[in-house]
Amino acid sequence: MIDTKKLFAVAKAKGIQDIQVYFSNTTNLSVQIFEGDVDKYEIADSSSLTVKGIFNGKMGVYRTEVLEDSLIDEIVDTIISSAKVIDSLEDGIIYEGDKEYKELDDIYNEELTNLDVAKKIETLKELDTKFHAFDEKVKNVETSYTETTNSVLLENSKGLKLFNKANASYIVAEVIVNDGEDQRVGFDVQITNDFKDYKIDEMVQEIATDALNSLGAKPVDSGNYEIVFTGLALATLFSAFQGLFSGRSVQKGISLLKGKLGTAVGSSLINVVDDPFMKKSASSRSFDDEGVATKFKYLIEKGVLKTYLHNLVSAKVDGIESTGNGFGGGISSVNMKIESGVTPKEEMIQSCKKGLLITNVQGAHAGANPVSGDFSLQAAGYQINDGKIGAPVALITVAGNFIQMLKDVVLVGSESKMTYYGITAPYIKVKSMPVSGN
């Protein structure tokens, strides 16, 4: 690690008003099993250093993966050079820090890191065996385990020094089933930082059953249907529109949420939060990349838009405080979560007369317009007839508008699922949406 005292001293001597270093380290363990054999075993460790400095009121930046003192003069000179060519009228900001940062003592689980890799591989092989034993139509099985530890150190010339360490893991399972006439894929992910949380038998049951039940899936007739989205399908859709909450996007006029603070943008059942303290997420943080304390916040509460997400620059433009969402030079949520409601998914299904259970949507980013909110996505799932799950459905397109869809939510499920999009979501029921099929 670079000697920050020396770096700060050289920067000051060369006329840099304030300077900040941001060191990040990520370690990854990846294991992949294909048809019972270890197909991949990889341990990766990567580190990077981002140094920001203010020269004549403008921010210069230097990024490197080389953490040696011999680079100090080059770092300082590059920051000065880059600051000189900045045309933006906005002044750079190095943050002095907040009075309080939440103590997070449950987002790093050392037991997970220390657990023998052999146990993790054994679990994947057990999954493989149980999938093949579940049904003779299960033809191919691929399982993988990924474990990530993220460490962050931030220090600046204003006396701020912060550290955060979090870890998590996820098991992915994918199966191909074939009955001689049709072939389908089943897929799911479980995420946690406590290995004891993994429910292998439940994973096998859900993935294999869904894949087998989807054999013979066909389009339905075009028309309007009651729609039930699973948590994964909803999270996939939300992932295409989460940039709408960025204060910077609002200021640039490329968010359909512009001018909607304090107004209804969804049903009163819809509550969307950013939870930077969520347990068992490797993304959880007590501070953002700018040193601002993160905060639990409602983006949408009872259907009403409560806040945009801000970093220091966008907050200054609006004359407010940063929300602690300055990451990677931009703005993003930490752990976005659509809060669960009170309706069990079984009751949600039973409430539909003519509906569709959407278990999978594809092309969320290509088929979604973040400015207008319109989307048209290929989907798959099951028919719902008089409150009962019916025939499998595929090759249909579900279309709508993101805000109108949120306003049309009539039920929210009582269980949530953490997904690989960094979004946690429950089942929801939308009263009616147009579907294109036959």
C-alpha beads as a LAMMPS data file, in Angstrom:
LAMMPS data file: protein, C-alpha beads

438 atoms
437 bonds

1 atom types
1 bond types

-500.0 500.0 xlo xhi
-500.0 500.0 ylo yhi
-500.0 500.0 zlo zhi

Masses

1 110.0

Atoms # bond

1 1 1 0.000 0.000 0.000
2 1 1 1.231 3.495 -0.850
3 1 1 2.495 5.689 1.999
4 1 1 -0.444 8.112 2.195
5 1 1 1.372 10.586 4.456
6 1 1 4.108 10.958 1.867
7 1 1 1.554 11.195 -0.958
8 1 1 -0.414 13.902 0.848
9 1 1 2.761 15.872 1.588
10 1 1 3.950 15.799 -2.045
11 1 1 0.470 16.765 -3.256
12 1 1 0.325 19.744 -0.893
13 1 1 3.803 20.904 -1.925
14 1 1 2.723 20.907 -5.589
15 1 1 -0.399 22.975 -4.969
16 1 1 -3.135 20.380 -4.586
17 1 1 -5.678 21.733 -2.086
18 1 1 -7.133 18.399 -0.962
19 1 1 -6.507 14.783 -1.888
20 1 1 -8.188 11.437 -1.268
21 1 1 -7.178 7.804 -1.756
22 1 1 -9.649 4.989 -2.266
23 1 1 -8.220 1.478 -2.047
24 1 1 -10.362 -1.535 -2.933
25 1 1 -9.548 -5.231 -2.796
26 1 1 -11.715 -8.073 -4.044
27 1 1 -11.031 -11.767 -3.575
28 1 1 -13.072 -14.330 -5.491
29 1 1 -13.377 -18.082 -5.215
30 1 1 -15.112 -19.707 -8.186
31 1 1 -15.921 -23.402 -8.501
32 1 1 -17.947 -24.926 -11.311
33 1 1 -19.212 -28.501 -11.582
34 1 1 -20.468 -29.915 -14.880
35 1 1 -22.001 -33.379 -14.909
36 1 1 -20.374 -34.288 -11.576
37 1 1 -16.836 -33.193 -12.430
38 1 1 -14.960 -30.077 -11.392
39 1 1 -14.927 -27.991 -14.567
40 1 1 -13.417 -24.845 -13.032
41 1 1 -11.564 -23.954 -9.851
42 1 1 -10.225 -20.438 -9.588
43 1 1 -9.060 -18.051 -6.874
44 1 1 -8.583 -14.434 -7.921
45 1 1 -7.373 -11.428 -5.977
46 1 1 -7.495 -7.930 -7.412
47 1 1 -6.665 -4.546 -5.936
48 1 1 -6.990 -1.022 -7.255
49 1 1 -6.236 2.480 -6.072
50 1 1 -8.129 5.611 -7.090
51 1 1 -6.623 8.934 -6.083
52 1 1 -8.606 12.167 -6.441
53 1 1 -7.204 15.624 -5.882
54 1 1 -8.453 19.189 -6.190
55 1 1 -6.251 21.635 -8.076
56 1 1 -7.524 25.179 -8.720
57 1 1 -11.010 24.031 -7.736
58 1 1 -11.159 21.170 -10.274
59 1 1 -10.955 17.454 -9.614
60 1 1 -8.164 15.386 -11.122
61 1 1 -8.161 11.595 -10.926
62 1 1 -5.518 8.866 -11.133
63 1 1 -6.286 5.132 -11.149
64 1 1 -3.804 2.285 -10.841
65 1 1 -3.409 -1.325 -9.795
66 1 1 0.230 -0.718 -8.842
67 1 1 0.486 0.200 -5.158
68 1 1 4.046 1.453 -4.871
69 1 1 5.567 4.659 -3.451
70 1 1 7.593 5.078 -6.631
71 1 1 4.385 6.240 -8.325
72 1 1 3.714 9.159 -5.973
73 1 1 5.157 11.906 -8.209
74 1 1 3.406 10.459 -11.273
75 1 1 0.106 10.320 -9.381
76 1 1 0.322 13.938 -8.259
77 1 1 1.456 15.258 -11.662
78 1 1 -1.321 13.358 -13.463
79 1 1 -3.963 14.711 -11.094
80 1 1 -2.779 18.270 -11.754
81 1 1 -2.709 17.715 -15.519
82 1 1 -6.187 16.201 -15.620
83 1 1 -7.627 18.932 -13.384
84 1 1 -6.313 21.595 -15.774
85 1 1 -8.356 20.240 -18.690
86 1 1 -11.661 19.937 -16.807
87 1 1 -14.243 22.232 -18.439
88 1 1 -17.072 21.552 -16.001
89 1 1 -18.315 24.548 -14.054
90 1 1 -18.854 22.314 -11.028
91 1 1 -16.098 22.451 -8.426
92 1 1 -14.546 19.219 -7.179
93 1 1 -15.378 18.082 -3.651
94 1 1 -13.320 16.174 -1.079
95 1 1 -15.611 15.329 1.822
96 1 1 -14.689 16.173 5.409
97 1 1 -16.770 13.298 6.811
98 1 1 -19.928 12.788 8.852
99 1 1 -20.314 12.842 12.621
100 1 1 -21.407 9.225 12.729
101 1 1 -21.001 6.075 10.665
102 1 1 -23.048 2.979 11.406
103 1 1 -21.039 0.125 12.873
104 1 1 -21.557 -2.935 10.668
105 1 1 -20.387 -6.042 12.487
106 1 1 -22.501 -8.630 10.685
107 1 1 -21.676 -8.212 6.998
108 1 1 -18.378 -10.152 7.130
109 1 1 -18.560 -13.794 8.187
110 1 1 -15.096 -15.203 8.816
111 1 1 -16.519 -18.735 9.117
112 1 1 -17.504 -18.612 5.443
113 1 1 -13.969 -17.688 4.402
114 1 1 -12.395 -20.333 6.623
115 1 1 -14.741 -23.162 5.613
116 1 1 -12.805 -25.878 3.780
117 1 1 -13.154 -25.568 0.010
118 1 1 -13.645 -29.341 -0.098
119 1 1 -16.975 -28.856 1.721
120 1 1 -18.083 -26.299 -0.879
121 1 1 -17.175 -28.631 -3.749
122 1 1 -18.874 -31.550 -1.990
123 1 1 -22.106 -29.508 -1.765
124 1 1 -22.055 -28.780 -5.499
125 1 1 -21.496 -32.456 -6.308
126 1 1 -24.346 -33.376 -3.972
127 1 1 -26.570 -30.968 -5.906
128 1 1 -25.552 -32.620 -9.173
129 1 1 -26.345 -36.088 -7.859
130 1 1 -29.750 -35.083 -6.499
131 1 1 -30.751 -33.341 -9.719
132 1 1 -30.000 -36.441 -11.781
133 1 1 -31.856 -38.645 -9.291
134 1 1 -34.898 -36.372 -9.343
135 1 1 -36.142 -37.407 -12.789
136 1 1 -34.775 -39.263 -15.807
137 1 1 -35.702 -36.287 -17.988
138 1 1 -32.935 -34.249 -16.309
139 1 1 -30.190 -34.564 -18.923
140 1 1 -27.532 -32.004 -18.010
141 1 1 -26.631 -30.295 -14.743
142 1 1 -24.264 -27.413 -14.114
143 1 1 -23.688 -25.995 -10.650
144 1 1 -21.329 -23.300 -9.453
145 1 1 -20.219 -21.651 -6.238
146 1 1 -18.846 -18.111 -6.052
147 1 1 -17.553 -16.437 -2.924
148 1 1 -16.593 -12.758 -2.815
149 1 1 -14.926 -10.624 -0.164
150 1 1 -14.849 -6.857 -0.720
151 1 1 -12.560 -4.613 1.328
152 1 1 -12.467 -0.831 1.026
153 1 1 -10.189 1.764 2.629
154 1 1 -10.795 5.500 2.162
155 1 1 -8.488 8.214 3.497
156 1 1 -8.179 11.911 2.694
157 1 1 -6.226 15.018 3.641
158 1 1 -9.157 16.334 5.699
159 1 1 -8.530 13.652 8.302
160 1 1 -11.153 11.158 7.198
161 1 1 -10.202 7.473 7.367
162 1 1 -12.763 4.681 6.877
163 1 1 -12.683 0.915 6.364
164 1 1 -15.340 -1.608 5.294
165 1 1 -15.192 -5.366 4.749
166 1 1 -18.063 -7.592 3.605
167 1 1 -18.440 -11.036 2.086
168 1 1 -21.114 -13.185 0.501
169 1 1 -21.464 -16.289 -1.627
170 1 1 -23.944 -17.707 -4.067
171 1 1 -24.754 -21.089 -5.504
172 1 1 -26.079 -21.201 -9.066
173 1 1 -27.755 -24.277 -10.490
174 1 1 -28.899 -24.823 -14.065
175 1 1 -30.496 -27.975 -15.462
176 1 1 -31.577 -29.015 -18.939
177 1 1 -34.587 -31.322 -19.162
178 1 1 -35.728 -33.189 -22.267
179 1 1 -38.750 -35.448 -22.826
180 1 1 -37.871 -36.382 -26.400
181 1 1 -40.157 -33.736 -27.872
182 1 1 -39.161 -30.561 -26.066
183 1 1 -36.205 -29.227 -24.120
184 1 1 -36.291 -26.622 -21.341
185 1 1 -33.921 -25.038 -18.844
186 1 1 -34.350 -24.569 -15.094
187 1 1 -32.239 -22.035 -13.219
188 1 1 -31.968 -20.374 -9.817
189 1 1 -29.550 -18.753 -7.384
190 1 1 -29.259 -18.721 -3.594
191 1 1 -27.230 -15.922 -1.951
192 1 1 -25.897 -15.718 1.610
193 1 1 -22.753 -15.224 3.701
194 1 1 -23.612 -18.139 5.988
195 1 1 -23.025 -21.516 4.349
196 1 1 -25.532 -23.135 6.712
197 1 1 -28.299 -21.162 4.959
198 1 1 -28.059 -23.180 1.753
199 1 1 -31.138 -25.368 1.269
200 1 1 -29.961 -27.970 -1.243
201 1 1 -33.066 -30.156 -1.286
202 1 1 -35.327 -27.127 -1.694
203 1 1 -33.192 -25.852 -4.560
204 1 1 -33.362 -29.194 -6.372
205 1 1 -37.119 -29.444 -5.873
206 1 1 -37.875 -25.925 -7.131
207 1 1 -35.517 -25.830 -10.129
208 1 1 -36.187 -29.342 -11.418
209 1 1 -39.949 -29.088 -10.922
210 1 1 -40.131 -25.756 -12.731
211 1 1 -38.038 -27.055 -15.645
212 1 1 -40.098 -30.238 -15.980
213 1 1 -43.399 -28.386 -15.717
214 1 1 -42.321 -26.002 -18.476
215 1 1 -41.904 -28.803 -21.046
216 1 1 -44.278 -28.232 -23.944
217 1 1 -44.608 -24.512 -23.252
218 1 1 -46.427 -22.540 -25.969
219 1 1 -47.598 -18.967 -26.525
220 1 1 -51.046 -17.925 -25.305
221 1 1 -53.537 -15.899 -27.295
222 1 1 -52.780 -12.180 -27.365
223 1 1 -54.832 -10.092 -24.973
224 1 1 -54.958 -8.510 -21.533
225 1 1 -54.144 -10.731 -18.561
226 1 1 -53.829 -10.438 -14.808
227 1 1 -50.079 -10.743 -14.242
228 1 1 -48.200 -12.249 -11.305
229 1 1 -44.447 -11.648 -11.370
230 1 1 -42.110 -13.845 -9.315
231 1 1 -39.439 -12.073 -7.273
232 1 1 -36.740 -12.911 -9.833
233 1 1 -38.848 -11.700 -12.768
234 1 1 -39.666 -8.451 -10.940
235 1 1 -36.020 -7.880 -9.989
236 1 1 -34.995 -8.422 -13.632
237 1 1 -37.483 -5.765 -14.723
238 1 1 -36.423 -3.357 -11.958
239 1 1 -32.770 -3.748 -12.952
240 1 1 -33.517 -1.996 -16.250
241 1 1 -35.096 0.989 -14.502
242 1 1 -33.096 1.478 -11.292
243 1 1 -31.134 4.308 -12.952
244 1 1 -34.345 6.377 -12.892
245 1 1 -33.707 7.130 -9.221
246 1 1 -30.342 8.825 -9.927
247 1 1 -30.409 12.529 -9.103
248 1 1 -27.919 13.105 -11.906
249 1 1 -30.256 11.473 -14.445
250 1 1 -33.088 13.661 -13.165
251 1 1 -30.953 16.798 -13.552
252 1 1 -30.059 15.791 -17.107
253 1 1 -33.725 15.253 -17.949
254 1 1 -33.301 11.567 -18.788
255 1 1 -35.399 10.166 -15.942
256 1 1 -39.172 9.902 -16.105
257 1 1 -39.184 10.606 -12.352
258 1 1 -38.183 14.233 -12.911
259 1 1 -40.583 16.564 -11.128
260 1 1 -42.372 13.711 -9.364
261 1 1 -40.985 14.029 -5.807
262 1 1 -43.844 13.850 -3.345
263 1 1 -46.276 12.441 -5.911
264 1 1 -47.675 8.951 -6.406
265 1 1 -45.602 6.846 -8.791
266 1 1 -47.029 3.520 -7.681
267 1 1 -49.765 1.738 -5.785
268 1 1 -49.972 2.423 -2.039
269 1 1 -48.718 -1.164 -1.618
270 1 1 -45.354 -0.344 -3.207
271 1 1 -42.396 0.413 -0.929
272 1 1 -38.898 0.566 -2.412
273 1 1 -35.879 1.094 -0.162
274 1 1 -32.119 1.316 -0.420
275 1 1 -30.732 -0.692 2.487
276 1 1 -26.931 -0.296 2.730
277 1 1 -26.881 -2.292 5.972
278 1 1 -28.581 -5.431 4.657
279 1 1 -27.184 -8.594 6.175
280 1 1 -25.510 -11.241 4.032
281 1 1 -24.818 -8.895 1.105
282 1 1 -21.241 -8.268 -0.038
283 1 1 -22.375 -4.832 -1.262
284 1 1 -23.352 -3.533 2.194
285 1 1 -21.428 -0.436 3.250
286 1 1 -21.397 2.175 6.027
287 1 1 -19.983 4.799 3.623
288 1 1 -19.910 5.424 -0.111
289 1 1 -16.900 5.928 -2.374
290 1 1 -16.844 9.635 -1.477
291 1 1 -16.756 9.071 2.281
292 1 1 -20.386 10.023 2.902
293 1 1 -22.223 7.933 5.498
294 1 1 -24.764 5.625 3.870
295 1 1 -28.353 5.714 5.053
296 1 1 -31.389 3.435 4.992
297 1 1 -33.926 5.322 2.918
298 1 1 -37.299 4.962 1.237
299 1 1 -37.184 5.769 -2.466
300 1 1 -40.886 5.011 -2.749
301 1 1 -43.068 4.826 0.364
302 1 1 -46.702 3.740 0.068
303 1 1 -46.478 4.559 -3.635
304 1 1 -45.092 8.095 -3.155
305 1 1 -41.647 9.064 -4.501
306 1 1 -39.657 10.227 -1.465
307 1 1 -36.142 10.911 -2.713
308 1 1 -33.666 10.607 -5.548
309 1 1 -30.213 9.107 -5.009
310 1 1 -27.357 11.612 -4.858
311 1 1 -23.599 11.836 -4.725
312 1 1 -21.793 14.972 -3.588
313 1 1 -21.916 16.728 -6.962
314 1 1 -25.593 16.085 -7.771
315 1 1 -26.572 16.985 -4.199
316 1 1 -24.720 20.285 -4.466
317 1 1 -26.575 21.101 -7.698
318 1 1 -29.899 20.607 -5.890
319 1 1 -28.713 22.361 -2.734
320 1 1 -29.198 19.305 -0.525
321 1 1 -27.065 16.734 1.295
322 1 1 -25.715 13.654 -0.468
323 1 1 -27.728 10.510 0.208
324 1 1 -24.516 8.462 0.395
325 1 1 -24.887 6.875 -3.034
326 1 1 -21.704 8.034 -4.771
327 1 1 -20.135 4.880 -6.189
328 1 1 -17.648 4.322 -8.997
329 1 1 -17.704 7.965 -10.048
330 1 1 -21.484 7.841 -10.513
331 1 1 -24.648 7.199 -8.525
332 1 1 -26.192 3.866 -7.597
333 1 1 -28.141 2.150 -4.859
334 1 1 -26.337 -0.167 -2.430
335 1 1 -28.980 -2.843 -1.888
336 1 1 -32.284 -1.986 -3.569
337 1 1 -35.234 -3.786 -2.068
338 1 1 -38.928 -3.878 -2.927
339 1 1 -40.398 -4.570 0.480
340 1 1 -42.614 -7.610 0.946
341 1 1 -46.297 -7.314 1.650
342 1 1 -48.753 -9.629 3.393
343 1 1 -50.158 -11.891 0.663
344 1 1 -48.820 -15.467 0.351
345 1 1 -48.025 -16.312 -3.260
346 1 1 -50.582 -19.130 -3.199
347 1 1 -53.368 -16.630 -2.410
348 1 1 -52.065 -14.370 -5.152
349 1 1 -52.457 -17.193 -7.676
350 1 1 -55.913 -18.065 -6.334
351 1 1 -57.057 -14.452 -6.814
352 1 1 -56.545 -14.623 -10.617
353 1 1 -59.368 -15.641 -12.938
354 1 1 -57.517 -15.280 -16.254
355 1 1 -53.869 -14.580 -15.640
356 1 1 -50.248 -15.442 -16.191
357 1 1 -47.528 -16.295 -13.696
358 1 1 -44.363 -14.759 -15.171
359 1 1 -41.303 -16.625 -13.922
360 1 1 -38.762 -15.305 -16.407
361 1 1 -38.263 -12.172 -18.500
362 1 1 -35.485 -11.616 -21.015
363 1 1 -33.926 -8.624 -22.737
364 1 1 -34.734 -6.277 -19.859
365 1 1 -32.186 -3.649 -20.908
366 1 1 -32.655 -3.918 -24.679
367 1 1 -36.435 -3.957 -24.409
368 1 1 -36.819 -1.161 -21.875
369 1 1 -36.703 2.611 -22.368
370 1 1 -35.506 4.279 -19.125
371 1 1 -36.597 7.726 -20.318
372 1 1 -40.218 6.935 -21.229
373 1 1 -40.576 3.949 -18.894
374 1 1 -41.988 1.799 -21.676
375 1 1 -40.942 -1.838 -21.951
376 1 1 -41.672 -4.843 -24.133
377 1 1 -40.033 -8.031 -22.894
378 1 1 -40.020 -11.660 -23.909
379 1 1 -41.382 -13.752 -21.066
380 1 1 -42.188 -17.278 -19.941
381 1 1 -44.225 -18.809 -17.146
382 1 1 -47.605 -20.452 -16.667
383 1 1 -51.251 -19.817 -17.342
384 1 1 -53.523 -19.164 -14.368
385 1 1 -57.115 -20.265 -14.879
386 1 1 -59.732 -19.737 -12.167
387 1 1 -57.079 -19.518 -9.464
388 1 1 -55.093 -22.580 -10.527
389 1 1 -51.736 -22.950 -12.282
390 1 1 -52.270 -24.246 -15.804
391 1 1 -50.224 -24.992 -18.910
392 1 1 -46.670 -23.665 -19.354
393 1 1 -46.203 -20.568 -21.471
394 1 1 -43.258 -19.360 -23.572
395 1 1 -42.481 -17.043 -26.488
396 1 1 -44.816 -14.304 -25.300
397 1 1 -44.161 -10.585 -24.921
398 1 1 -45.315 -8.599 -21.893
399 1 1 -45.522 -4.853 -22.529
400 1 1 -46.308 -1.826 -20.429
401 1 1 -45.022 1.283 -18.735
402 1 1 -42.917 0.978 -15.586
403 1 1 -44.763 3.674 -13.610
404 1 1 -48.203 2.538 -14.736
405 1 1 -47.307 -1.030 -13.809
406 1 1 -46.340 0.079 -10.274
407 1 1 -49.624 1.993 -9.998
408 1 1 -51.553 -1.107 -11.093
409 1 1 -50.074 -3.393 -8.408
410 1 1 -52.944 -4.862 -6.378
411 1 1 -51.119 -7.452 -4.255
412 1 1 -47.565 -7.770 -2.879
413 1 1 -46.186 -11.124 -1.758
414 1 1 -45.185 -11.951 1.798
415 1 1 -41.795 -13.433 0.846
416 1 1 -38.810 -11.751 -0.850
417 1 1 -35.887 -13.098 -2.845
418 1 1 -32.376 -11.656 -2.984
419 1 1 -31.208 -11.818 -6.609
420 1 1 -27.911 -11.575 -8.455
421 1 1 -28.987 -8.143 -9.746
422 1 1 -28.415 -6.740 -6.248
423 1 1 -32.194 -6.269 -5.988
424 1 1 -34.417 -8.050 -3.482
425 1 1 -38.019 -8.479 -4.601
426 1 1 -41.280 -10.286 -3.710
427 1 1 -44.028 -11.657 -5.911
428 1 1 -46.446 -8.949 -7.078
429 1 1 -49.787 -9.029 -8.863
430 1 1 -50.609 -6.429 -11.529
431 1 1 -54.310 -6.058 -12.284
432 1 1 -53.938 -6.157 -16.083
433 1 1 -51.207 -6.000 -18.739
434 1 1 -51.192 -6.518 -22.519
435 1 1 -49.559 -9.738 -23.712
436 1 1 -48.610 -10.627 -27.272
437 1 1 -48.651 -14.298 -28.193
438 1 1 -50.573 -16.165 -30.879

Bonds

1 1 1 2
2 1 2 3
3 1 3 4
4 1 4 5
5 1 5 6
6 1 6 7
7 1 7 8
8 1 8 9
9 1 9 10
10 1 10 11
11 1 11 12
12 1 12 13
13 1 13 14
14 1 14 15
15 1 15 16
16 1 16 17
17 1 17 18
18 1 18 19
19 1 19 20
20 1 20 21
21 1 21 22
22 1 22 23
23 1 23 24
24 1 24 25
25 1 25 26
26 1 26 27
27 1 27 28
28 1 28 29
29 1 29 30
30 1 30 31
31 1 31 32
32 1 32 33
33 1 33 34
34 1 34 35
35 1 35 36
36 1 36 37
37 1 37 38
38 1 38 39
39 1 39 40
40 1 40 41
41 1 41 42
42 1 42 43
43 1 43 44
44 1 44 45
45 1 45 46
46 1 46 47
47 1 47 48
48 1 48 49
49 1 49 50
50 1 50 51
51 1 51 52
52 1 52 53
53 1 53 54
54 1 54 55
55 1 55 56
56 1 56 57
57 1 57 58
58 1 58 59
59 1 59 60
60 1 60 61
61 1 61 62
62 1 62 63
63 1 63 64
64 1 64 65
65 1 65 66
66 1 66 67
67 1 67 68
68 1 68 69
69 1 69 70
70 1 70 71
71 1 71 72
72 1 72 73
73 1 73 74
74 1 74 75
75 1 75 76
76 1 76 77
77 1 77 78
78 1 78 79
79 1 79 80
80 1 80 81
81 1 81 82
82 1 82 83
83 1 83 84
84 1 84 85
85 1 85 86
86 1 86 87
87 1 87 88
88 1 88 89
89 1 89 90
90 1 90 91
91 1 91 92
92 1 92 93
93 1 93 94
94 1 94 95
95 1 95 96
96 1 96 97
97 1 97 98
98 1 98 99
99 1 99 100
100 1 100 101
101 1 101 102
102 1 102 103
103 1 103 104
104 1 104 105
105 1 105 106
106 1 106 107
107 1 107 108
108 1 108 109
109 1 109 110
110 1 110 111
111 1 111 112
112 1 112 113
113 1 113 114
114 1 114 115
115 1 115 116
116 1 116 117
117 1 117 118
118 1 118 119
119 1 119 120
120 1 120 121
121 1 121 122
122 1 122 123
123 1 123 124
124 1 124 125
125 1 125 126
126 1 126 127
127 1 127 128
128 1 128 129
129 1 129 130
130 1 130 131
131 1 131 132
132 1 132 133
133 1 133 134
134 1 134 135
135 1 135 136
136 1 136 137
137 1 137 138
138 1 138 139
139 1 139 140
140 1 140 141
141 1 141 142
142 1 142 143
143 1 143 144
144 1 144 145
145 1 145 146
146 1 146 147
147 1 147 148
148 1 148 149
149 1 149 150
150 1 150 151
151 1 151 152
152 1 152 153
153 1 153 154
154 1 154 155
155 1 155 156
156 1 156 157
157 1 157 158
158 1 158 159
159 1 159 160
160 1 160 161
161 1 161 162
162 1 162 163
163 1 163 164
164 1 164 165
165 1 165 166
166 1 166 167
167 1 167 168
168 1 168 169
169 1 169 170
170 1 170 171
171 1 171 172
172 1 172 173
173 1 173 174
174 1 174 175
175 1 175 176
176 1 176 177
177 1 177 178
178 1 178 179
179 1 179 180
180 1 180 181
181 1 181 182
182 1 182 183
183 1 183 184
184 1 184 185
185 1 185 186
186 1 186 187
187 1 187 188
188 1 188 189
189 1 189 190
190 1 190 191
191 1 191 192
192 1 192 193
193 1 193 194
194 1 194 195
195 1 195 196
196 1 196 197
197 1 197 198
198 1 198 199
199 1 199 200
200 1 200 201
201 1 201 202
202 1 202 203
203 1 203 204
204 1 204 205
205 1 205 206
206 1 206 207
207 1 207 208
208 1 208 209
209 1 209 210
210 1 210 211
211 1 211 212
212 1 212 213
213 1 213 214
214 1 214 215
215 1 215 216
216 1 216 217
217 1 217 218
218 1 218 219
219 1 219 220
220 1 220 221
221 1 221 222
222 1 222 223
223 1 223 224
224 1 224 225
225 1 225 226
226 1 226 227
227 1 227 228
228 1 228 229
229 1 229 230
230 1 230 231
231 1 231 232
232 1 232 233
233 1 233 234
234 1 234 235
235 1 235 236
236 1 236 237
237 1 237 238
238 1 238 239
239 1 239 240
240 1 240 241
241 1 241 242
242 1 242 243
243 1 243 244
244 1 244 245
245 1 245 246
246 1 246 247
247 1 247 248
248 1 248 249
249 1 249 250
250 1 250 251
251 1 251 252
252 1 252 253
253 1 253 254
254 1 254 255
255 1 255 256
256 1 256 257
257 1 257 258
258 1 258 259
259 1 259 260
260 1 260 261
261 1 261 262
262 1 262 263
263 1 263 264
264 1 264 265
265 1 265 266
266 1 266 267
267 1 267 268
268 1 268 269
269 1 269 270
270 1 270 271
271 1 271 272
272 1 272 273
273 1 273 274
274 1 274 275
275 1 275 276
276 1 276 277
277 1 277 278
278 1 278 279
279 1 279 280
280 1 280 281
281 1 281 282
282 1 282 283
283 1 283 284
284 1 284 285
285 1 285 286
286 1 286 287
287 1 287 288
288 1 288 289
289 1 289 290
290 1 290 291
291 1 291 292
292 1 292 293
293 1 293 294
294 1 294 295
295 1 295 296
296 1 296 297
297 1 297 298
298 1 298 299
299 1 299 300
300 1 300 301
301 1 301 302
302 1 302 303
303 1 303 304
304 1 304 305
305 1 305 306
306 1 306 307
307 1 307 308
308 1 308 309
309 1 309 310
310 1 310 311
311 1 311 312
312 1 312 313
313 1 313 314
314 1 314 315
315 1 315 316
316 1 316 317
317 1 317 318
318 1 318 319
319 1 319 320
320 1 320 321
321 1 321 322
322 1 322 323
323 1 323 324
324 1 324 325
325 1 325 326
326 1 326 327
327 1 327 328
328 1 328 329
329 1 329 330
330 1 330 331
331 1 331 332
332 1 332 333
333 1 333 334
334 1 334 335
335 1 335 336
336 1 336 337
337 1 337 338
338 1 338 339
339 1 339 340
340 1 340 341
341 1 341 342
342 1 342 343
343 1 343 344
344 1 344 345
345 1 345 346
346 1 346 347
347 1 347 348
348 1 348 349
349 1 349 350
350 1 350 351
351 1 351 352
352 1 352 353
353 1 353 354
354 1 354 355
355 1 355 356
356 1 356 357
357 1 357 358
358 1 358 359
359 1 359 360
360 1 360 361
361 1 361 362
362 1 362 363
363 1 363 364
364 1 364 365
365 1 365 366
366 1 366 367
367 1 367 368
368 1 368 369
369 1 369 370
370 1 370 371
371 1 371 372
372 1 372 373
373 1 373 374
374 1 374 375
375 1 375 376
376 1 376 377
377 1 377 378
378 1 378 379
379 1 379 380
380 1 380 381
381 1 381 382
382 1 382 383
383 1 383 384
384 1 384 385
385 1 385 386
386 1 386 387
387 1 387 388
388 1 388 389
389 1 389 390
390 1 390 391
391 1 391 392
392 1 392 393
393 1 393 394
394 1 394 395
395 1 395 396
396 1 396 397
397 1 397 398
398 1 398 399
399 1 399 400
400 1 400 401
401 1 401 402
402 1 402 403
403 1 403 404
404 1 404 405
405 1 405 406
406 1 406 407
407 1 407 408
408 1 408 409
409 1 409 410
410 1 410 411
411 1 411 412
412 1 412 413
413 1 413 414
414 1 414 415
415 1 415 416
416 1 416 417
417 1 417 418
418 1 418 419
419 1 419 420
420 1 420 421
421 1 421 422
422 1 422 423
423 1 423 424
424 1 424 425
425 1 425 426
426 1 426 427
427 1 427 428
428 1 428 429
429 1 429 430
430 1 430 431
431 1 431 432
432 1 432 433
433 1 433 434
434 1 434 435
435 1 435 436
436 1 436 437
437 1 437 438
